[in-house]
Amino acid sequence: MLISIIWRGFKKQLSNYLIFFFSLIFAVMVYYSFTAMTYEQPLIRSAGKNTQLVGMLGFGSFAVVVILLFFMVNTNRFFIENRRKDISIFHLYGLNYYQICLWFILEILFIGIFSFAVGISLGVLLSKLFSMILVKAMDLPLKVHFFFSTDAILATGLVILFILAVVSFQILWLVSGSKFSHLKKLRLRKIQAMKIPLWQKVFGSIGALFLLSGWLMAIAYIILARKASDYFGLFQGNALLMGLIFVLCVIGSYLFFAFTLRWYNSYRPKRLNKNLGILSRSEWQLRLFSEWRFFGSITVALGLALAFLGGMAAVASLEMRSVNEIAPTSLMITRQSYEKLAPKLQSVAPYQRQSLHFKAVPGKQNVEISGEGTNSQPEIMDMVSISDYRAFQKINPTLEDIQLKSARSAVVLSSYQRYFNDYTRYSKSIYLKQGKLTVQRTHPNFFGDMSLRYGTGMIVVSDEIFNETPGLSYTIEAIDVAPQNENKLNHLIRQNLKGDWDYPIHYDLSWKNKQIVGEITAGEGPKKDGSTIYRSEYTSHQENYRSTRSSLGLILFVVTFVTTTFIITTASMVTLRQLSEFKQKRKKYGLLRQMGIPDKAIYREINRENRVVFFIPAILALIHSMLAISVFSHIVKNANYGFVYLFCGLMLIVYALFYWVTCVYQKKIL
């Protein structure tokens, strides 16, 4: 008799266990795939040393373990809470505390081991697909073969055993708290849930106020950030403001579910009497009383995951764009090194070549950065003529069209335009030793790697000003080859160039009596006075592209799969709770049928409750993440956020799919 009762209790939870089972399989599969790739030596050798492949995949595996542990612990707690009646019955039949715990532990171990076996099997079958995705993301010249790793299976097994051990200890703790007075306490909690005292209404108002304040501060971020930067400093001010917005949104989310929504659902408008809306509000009010921590945690965690993914996607898009800024042509090389390499360049012919003539000149332009003060000291500026600029523009389409309005006009090309553009202010005048130039515009600097030049700033001037202004002249050769010859050129570079830093210049400049004092001289100069600057030998587009793409592709691969795992597990947890709650409420819906309520109205009520449970946390998390991305966009200009918007849509699709499955299953068992 006891065995049949235990088996019946297990079968009642079987549908919940199935969702738990499939989510666990997915997590095991992802963890095994990440771990197996760390043992795949051809992939590691092809990735190279700069990408830190093993470390990043290890971080992804650790993140999956944390998500899996969070999922298992929360789900297991919910299972135990919903089997309090079974525990009471087991007590009546004479089972002691340890026997009951052993039974629940055996259930979890059975599901965990079975999920491990299926997840490992799928991981082994799909590991090649995971490796192919990683190779494509990193753009590695590698053919992926089927790979099987016993070490990865062993590591995955140890992790699953650790998680099951943690869950077993949790069962021992939870079952020890089971008392016969549980039903009495549950009735008392229902009575308390229906009452909204004044202090809870105050906290509900505070929750809504915190959320609105955090959102408004995110929308008006740049205005507040400038003031905070002026008062605390650029980085400290932005960090404090971001931290304040984060705290307001986190606390506001928890208070919103704990008090604000409960207060809202306590109202019973007359229009709800025409349908089952009053029942829906009462049920949601009762759920929030006991599960506000769960919904708040889901909201905050989803928002953080999407915001983190958005930050990584923004950095990745900027860094990939910077490849064309740093190396706009196949090769940019000093004149001295080009003369050595020129006879061998016939192997990659035909190629385009453009000589870029620069002058390192003393110059002064006031640059104000919010919170960091104003840089008003003279420094080295690289000067280029408008004719060279236009000639280079023919092979470098990233350069914007420039039309100088007068002979004394200049256009500034600044690296600050990529980052912190909203925090930077440039003066309208540039002082040289021979006179003053008027700044016409400021553009991002897409003129190649700064390490090939001497100056921290760069100005485009008329040919007349360029020829008249004395300075230290040097030349950079820009070479562009056909895409099919990129590999040959890169091989030629590795064979003949060392990439050394050379060609030093020394300067000691100051601003006295509204004039620039000091000179720029070739060579290192005295070490005690002034500063010495060196230039790099060359910049290769293919080298920059490969190193940047491999590193960022790896990061996006890991973050994407970790975020996907988290979205699926959170949606699974919501589904588990909905199905379990529904089984307890089937008698209520049966009574509604006996009262003459049509099935259509009952189904509408079920769908309404599911929509609230699934989509209120998801939409709130979506708002948090979108506003976080808007904050990033003020700091990091011109980044592409399309990838994270795609993932926000994916989150809604996943939640909509689980919502649909929940509704279909509930209608089936009703």
N, C-alpha and C positions, 0 to 999 in steps of 0.2 A: 504493500500500500504506500509506504513512504517513498519507494523508488518511483512509483507511478506519479506521485505528487511532484517529486523533484523533476522528473522528465517533462511533466506538463508545464511546470514553471519555466523550464528551459525552452520548450517549444513556443511559449508565449513571447519569449524574448528573441526568437529566431530571426524574425525580420530585422530587428535592430542589429543583431549580430552579423547579418549579411552585409549591411552597409559598413559596419565596423570592419568586417573582413575585407571588403574590397578596398577601402581606404588604406588599411594596413598593407595590403598587397602592393598598392601603388607606391607607398613610402619605401617599402623594402626594395622594390625594383629600382627606384631612383638612387637609394643609398648604395646598393650593390654596383650599379652602373658607374657612379662617381668613384667608388673605391677601386673597381676593376681598372678604370682608366689610369689610376696612379701606378698600376703595375704593368701597364702596356708600354714597354720600352721603346718600340719604334715611334710611338706618339710623343713620348717624353723627349727623345733625341731630336725629333723633327721640330718640336716646339722651341727648343733652345733654352738657354739659361735665363734669358731676360723675362720670360713669362711667369716663372714660378708656378708651373703647372701643378705640381704635387701639392704645394701649399694652398693654392686656391681651391682645388678640388677637395682637399681635406677640410677647408672651411665650409664648403658646400655640404659635405657629408655631416659635419658637426651640426650645421643649421638644420638639416633634415632630421637628425637625432633629437634635437631640441623640440622641433615641431611634432615629431612622433610621440615623444614623451608627454608633451602638453596634451595631445589628442588622446592618448591612452589614459592618462590620469583623469582628465575631465570626463571622458566617456565612462570609465569604470565607476567613478563616483556617481554618475547619473544612473548607471545600471543598479548599483547597490541601493540607491535611494528609492528606485521604483520596485524593489523586491523586498521591501520591509515586511509586507504581509507574508511572503514566503518564509522569511527568517523567523517570524513569530510562529508560523505553523511548524517549522522545524523544531523550534523550542518545545512546542506542545507535544511533539512526537518523541521527545527525549534526546534529541541531538544536542551535544554540548557545543560550546563556542568554537573549539578547534575543528570539530567535524564539519560545522557549517562553513567555516573559513576554507577548509580543505576542498570542499565541494566547489565553491566559487573560484578558488585558485586553479583547480583542475579544468574548469570551463575556460578560463582565460588562457591557460597553458595550451589547451587543445586548439583553440582558435589561433593563438600566436604561432604555434609550431606549424599548423596547417597553412596559415598565411605566409609564413617564412618559406615553406617549401614551394608554394605556388609563386610567390614574389621572386624567389631566386631563379626559378625556371623561366619566368618571363624576362627577368633581368639578363639571364644568359642569352636568351633568344634575341632580345632587343639591344644588347650591349653594342653590337655593331652599328645599329641605328644611332644610338647616343654618340658613339665615337665619330660617325659621319657628320652629325650635326655640329659637334665640337670642331672637327677639322674644317668644315665649311665656315663656321663662325670665325675661326682664327686664320682662315685662308692659307692653310698649310699645304705644301706640295707633297701629299702623302696619300697612298692608296690604303684604305682601311680593310683589314682582314678580320675574320671571326676570331675572337679572343675569349679564352676561358681561364679564370683565375681561381684556384683553390684558396689562395690567401685572402682574396676578397670575400669568398663565401664564408671562410672562418671568421673574418672581421665582422661581417654582417651578422653571423650567428651569435657572436659574443655581445654585440650591441643589443640584439633582440632579447637575449637572456638577461642582460642588465635591465632593460626596460620592463620585462616581465617580473623580475625580482622586485623592482620598485613598486609595480602595480600590486604584487602579492602582499608587500608590507602595507600598502594602502588599504587592501581588503581587510587585513587584520585590524587596522585602526578603525575603519568604517563600521565593520560588523560589531565591534565592541560597543559602539554607540547605539546599537539597535535595542529599543525597549518596547514593551507592550503598550506603553502610553503614546506611541507614535501617532495613532489615529486621533487621539484626544488633542495632541499638540497641533496636528494638521488642521483640525477644526478651529482651534484657537487662532492659528495663523491666518486662516481665511477670514475670520471676523476682523482681525487687525488689518488685513489688506484692504478691506472695504472702507476703512476709516482713514481720512486724510486730516490729521490735526494741523493746527496753525503752523507749527515749526516745520512740518514737511512741506507746506505750501511755500514757506519762506525759502527753503532749500530748493524747491522746484523753480522758483523765480530766479534764484542765484544761478542755477544750472543753465537756464535759458539765456540769462545775461552773460554768463561766461562764454557760452558758445557764440553768441552774436558778437561779443567783444573780440574774441579770437578771430572770427571770420572778417570782421571789419578791419582789424589791424592787419590781417594778411592782404586784404584788398588795397588798403592805403599804406602798404609796407614801405614803399620807397620814400614817402614823405616822412614817416616816423623814423625810418632808418637813417636818413640824413641828420635829423635832430639828435638821435641817439649816438651817431658817429661823432658829431661835433662835441658832444658832452663826454662820452666815454672813450672815444677812439674808434677807428674803422672796424676792426675785427671784434673788439670787446662789445661795441655798441650793437653790431649785427648779431653776435652770439646771444647777448642778453635779450634782444627783441625776439629772436627766434625761440629762445627758451621760454619767454613769457607767453608767446602765442601757443607753443606746445603745451605748457602747463594748463592754460585756460581751456584748450580744446580737450585735453585728457580729463581734467576734473569736470568740465562741463558735460562731457559724454556720459560719465558715470552718474552725475546728478540728474541728467536728462532722463535716463532710464529708471533711476531709483525714485525720483519724485515728480519731475515735470510731466512725463507721460502718464503716470498714475493719477496725478491731479487732473489732467485733461480727460482721462477716461472715466473719472468719477462723475463728470457731468452727463446728464441723460436728457438730451433734447427731445422734444415731442415727436420730431420727424422720425426718430428711431423706433417709435412704437409700431410703425407700419410694417416693419420687418424684424429681423432678429439682431438688429444692431446693438440693442441693449445687452443681449447675451454676449455678443462679441466683445463689447467694451468691458464687461464684467470679467470675462475669462482673461483678457489681456491685462487687466488691472491686477488680477490674482497672480498671473505669471510673473509680472514685473516685480511683485513684492518679494518673490523668492529667487528670481533669476536675473536681477538687474546687474549683478557683477558679471555674469556670463555675457550678456548682450553688450555691456560696456567694454569688456575685454576684447570681444570679437571686433567691435567697431574700431577701437584704438589700434589693435594689432593689424587689421586690414589696411587702415589708413597709413600706418607706418610702413607696411610692406610695399604698398603702391608708391608712397612718397620716396622710399629708398630706391625703388626701381626707377622712378622718374629722375632722381638725382644721378644715378649711374648712367641712364640713357642720355641725359643732357651732357654729362662729362664725355661719354663715348662719342657723341656726335660732334662735340667741339674739338676733341682730340683728332678725330678723323678729318675734320675740316682743316685743322691746323697742319696736316701733312701737306696740303696744297699751298698753305701759306709759308711753311718752312722750306719746302722744296717744290716750287712751282714748275720747275723743269726737271728733266731727267738727271741733270748734274749741274751744280753750281760750284765753281772751283776758282781758286786764286789764279791770277795771271801767271805767277811763277810756276805753279804746279801744272797748269795747262800747257805751258811750253815744253815741259818734260813729257807729257802724255800725248800731245798732239800727233806725233808720228804714228802712234798705235791706234788712233781713233778711226783709221780707215777701215778697220774690221767691223765697225758698226755704221759705216756710211750707208745711205746719206743721213746727215744730221743737220739740224739748225744750230747756229751759233750767234750769240749776241753779246757784245762787249759792253759792260756796264761800268761807266767811269764815275767814281765818287771822290769827294773831298771831305776829309775830316777837318772841321773848322770849329773854333771856339764860338759858342752861342749861348744865349740866355733867353729862356721862355719860362714864365711863371706857371707852374702846374700845381693846382690846389686839389688835394684829395681829402674828402670829408673825414675829419677826425685825425688826420695825419699831418695837418699843416700844409704849408706851401713851400714847394721847392723853388727857391729863387736864386740858387747859385749857378754860375756858368758851368757848362759841361761840354763834352764833345758832341757835335751833331754831324750826322752824315748828310752831305748835300749832293743831290743829283739833278741834272738838267732836265727840262721838260721834254727835250728831244730824245734823250735816252729813255725816259719814262715811257714815251709813246712807242718807241721802238721795242721795248721789252713787253709792252702791252700786247703786241702782235702774237707773242708766244705764251703770254701769261694772261688769259682772259679774266682772271679774278680781279685784276686791277681796274679800278673805276675810271671813267673818263674825267679828265681834268682840263679845264680851260682857265688859264691865268688871266685875271682882269687887267693887270698892269705889270710893268717891269719890276716893281717892288713888291709884288704879291708873292705869297708862298702858301703851299699846302703841306700840312703836317701829316705824316704817316706814323700813327702811334699804336704801340702794342696794348695800351690800356683800353683801346676800343673793343677788345674781345671780352674783357672782364671789367667790372666796376665802372662801366661807362657812365652810369647815372651818378657816380660819386666823384667824377673827375671834371675839373674846370680848367680850361686853357686860357691864358691871356691872349689878346689879339695882336700882340707885337712880339717879334723875335729880334733881339739885339745881337748884332755882329760887331766885330772890331771896326768895320768900315761903314757902319750905318745900321739902319733899322728896316726890318721887313714887316709887312702887314699880313697877318694870318687870314687867309681867305676861307679855308675849310679844314676840317680834321677828319681823316679817314683811317680805317684799320690798316695796319702795315702788312701787305701781302707781297712784299718785295724780297722774300726769301729769308733764310735763317739769319737771325741777328748776330750769331757767333761769327759769321763771315765778315761782319762790319765792326767798326770801332765805336760808333755812337750809340747812346741810349735812345736818342730821338733821330728822326729822319725828316728832311724837308725837300720838297720839290720846288725848284726856282726856275726862272727864265734862263735861257742860254747866256744872255748878257751878264746877269748876276753871277752865274756859275763861272764864267771865264774871268770876271773881274775880281772875284773873291780869292785871296790867297789861302792856301791850306795844304794839308798833306794828301797828295793824290794817290789813289790806288785803283786797281781794276779787278772786277770779278767777271769771269766768263760763264755765261749761261748756255748750256748745251742741251738740246732736246732731240731724242731719237725716237724711232718708231717703236710702238709697244712690243713688237716681236724681238726687238734688239735690246730690250731692257736687261735681260739676263746676261747677255754678252758684255754690255757696258759695266754692269755691276761686278762681273768676274774680272774685267780689266782693271777696275778700280781697286779691288782687293789685292790684285797682284802687284800693282805699281804705287799705290798710295798708302801711307801709314795713318793718315788722319791726325797728324800732329798739330799742336798749337804753336804758332810762330808769328813772325813779323810784328814785334812789339813796338808800341809807341808810348811815350811818356808825356804827361801833362801836369801842370800846376797852375790852375786858373782861379781867379778871384774877381769880385765886383767892387770896384773902388771909384768914387767920384762919378758914378753913373757910366762907367766904362769897364770893359773886360780887360783885366791885367793878367799877363802870363802867356806862355807859348806851348805849342805842341811840337815835340821833337821825335824823330825816329830813334828807335833803340830803347833799352830798358831805363836808362837815366838813373839818377841817384835814388836809392831805396828810401831814404829818410824823408824826402820831400815829394809831394805830389803822388800820382798813381800811374801804374803801368797797365796797359791793356794789350792782350794778345788776340789774334784771329785764328779761327780753325781753318783747316786746309780745304775742306770740301763738304758738300752736303748732297747726299744721294736720295732721290725720290723713292726708289725701290727699298732701300734700307730703312728709311723712315716709315714707309707704308707697312712693311712687314712687321717691324718691331711694334708699331702702334696697333695694327690690326690684330696681331696675335695676343697681345696683352688685353686689349679691350674686348676682343671676341671671347676670350676665356672668362672675363669678369661678367659679361652679359649672359653668357651661357649658364654660369652657376647661379647668378641672381634670378634669372628667368625661371629655371626649374625649381629653385627653392620657393619662389613666390607662387608658382603654379601649385606646388605641393601644399603650401599653406592655404591657398584659396580653396582647394578641394577638401582638405581636412576640416576647415571651418564650416563649409557648406554641409559636409557629412554630419558634423556635430549638431547643427541646427535640424537637419532631417531626422536624426536619431531622436532628438527631444520631441519633435512634432509627432512622430509615429508612436512613441511611447505614451505621450499625453493623450493621443487620440484613442488609444485602446482603453484608457481609463474613462473616457467620456462617451464611449459608444452607447452606454445605457441612456445617457441624457438625450442623445439624438434619437434613440428608439422611442423614448417618451414623447419627443416632439412629433414623431410620426403618428403615434397613437392619439395625439391631440389634434391631428388633422393638418399639420404643417406639411405642405407639399415637398417632395424630394428636391425639386428645383431650388426652393428657398433654403433648404438645409445645405445643399451643395454650395450655394452662393455664400452662405455663412462660413462653411469650411474653407473655401477659397479666400475669403476676406481675412480670416485669421492667419492663414498661411502667408498671404501677401505681407501682412504686418510684421510677422516674425522674421521672414526672410529679407524683406527689402528695406525696412527702416534702418537696421544696422548697416546694410550694404550701401544705401544711398548716403547715410551720414558719413561712412568711411570714404565714399567717393568724393563728397564735398571737402572733407579734410585733405585728401590727397591732391585734389585739383587746386586748392588754395596753397598747399605746400609747393606745388609746381609753379604757381604764379609767383611765389616768393623767390624760388630759384631763378626764374626768368628775369627778375630784376637784377640779380647779381651776375648771372652768366648770360650775356647777351648772345643772340643769334644761334642758340642751340635748337636742335630739332627734338621736340617732345612728342612726335607722332607715335613712337613705339609705346610709350607709357599710356597714351590715350587708347591705343589698341588694347592694352592690357586691362585698362579700366572697363572697356567694352567686354573683354573676355570674362572678367569677374562677374559682370551682370549676366552674361550668358550662362556661366556655370551655376550661379544662384538660380537663374530662371529654370535651368534644366532640373536641378534638385527640387525646386518648387513644383514643377510639373510632375515629376516622379512621385513626390509626396501626395499631391492631390489625387493622382490616378490610383495610387495604392489605397488611400483612405476611402475613396468611393467604392473600391472593390471589396473592402472588408466591412463596409458599413451595412 
